[in-house]
Amino acid sequence: MMLADYPLDDSAVVMDSALADRDGPAAVVLASGKGGVGKSVLTVTLGSVLADSGRRVLLLDGSQNLGNLHILLGCSNFGRMDALLAGEAAPEDMLNCVSDNLWLLPSDSGGESVYSLNPIDRARLHYSLSNLYQGFDSVVVDAGPSIEDVVRLCTIRASGLVIVTMAEPTALADAYAVVKIVSSRVPGLAMGVLVNQVVDEAEGRAAFDRLAHAGKRFLGLQLSYIGSVPDDPALQSAAKRPDRSRQWGSLGEAAQALRAIVADRPDFFSWSTTQR
């Protein structure tokens, strides 16, 4: 099937109520608005934690043309977007089994055919890939660096948005920008804040309070605190040495914190899109 065969028009780039109300597994988008906050490493670790709990988990690299999850996971043999766009491969041909219960749907890096796509075709591409969600219990999506990427991923079959930030002014400013745009383009989508690389829980809570205050004062939003993840040298070391056999879900204090967050916040990681 070619991209033009997927039933999306301009309205889908902003909001398509038929897609928003669709039943499906928990599909959580992780976004930051700023590079360097550890979002991709957290995505991999969160997916591994969910898989270790016995769920069938899909990791989706939502960057489309700046993919790096396959690098972190040490995956090199997978289908390419060029074949999918040419109608020579199906979305399921892109899947890569990483470990028990964990699959990766990777993205290209610098693909000419993906680069040339217009916004409508980018939405069609993600829609075609999102048809795979039904085969899994949980989906964790690593959003691309642009707000346009985040809006597209949140519009199509997402159950919630986790904004990953840090306790520093530039990261919080970019997180606020993501909150502002997504809340206006995808009203009603649940949004939570996860503060990464903190010294302690107090630092994470203080950073959230600053963001939540701005959201309530200027946007009228009540943001939810997902939790905080400690600065963990074990994760930083693992990111520098990709290894397909690495057990990210049991790696250091960060993984332990994410396990506690998943247990404490089943509303974010166990719901379907009908609960939005």
Secondary structure, DSSP 4 states (H G I P E B T S, - for coil): --GGGS---HHHHH--HHHHT---SEEEEEE-SSTTS-HHHHHHHHHHHHHHTT--EEEEEETSSB--HHHHTT------HHHHHTTSS-GGGG-EEEETTEEEE---BS-HHHHT--HHHHHHHHHHHHGGGGG-SEEEEEE-SSHHHHHHHHHTT--EEEEEE-SSHHHHHHHHHHHHHHHHHSTT--EEEEEEEESSHHHHHHHHHHHHHHIIIII----EEEEEEE--HHHHHHHHS--TT--GGGSHHHHHHHHHHHHH-HHHHS--GGG-
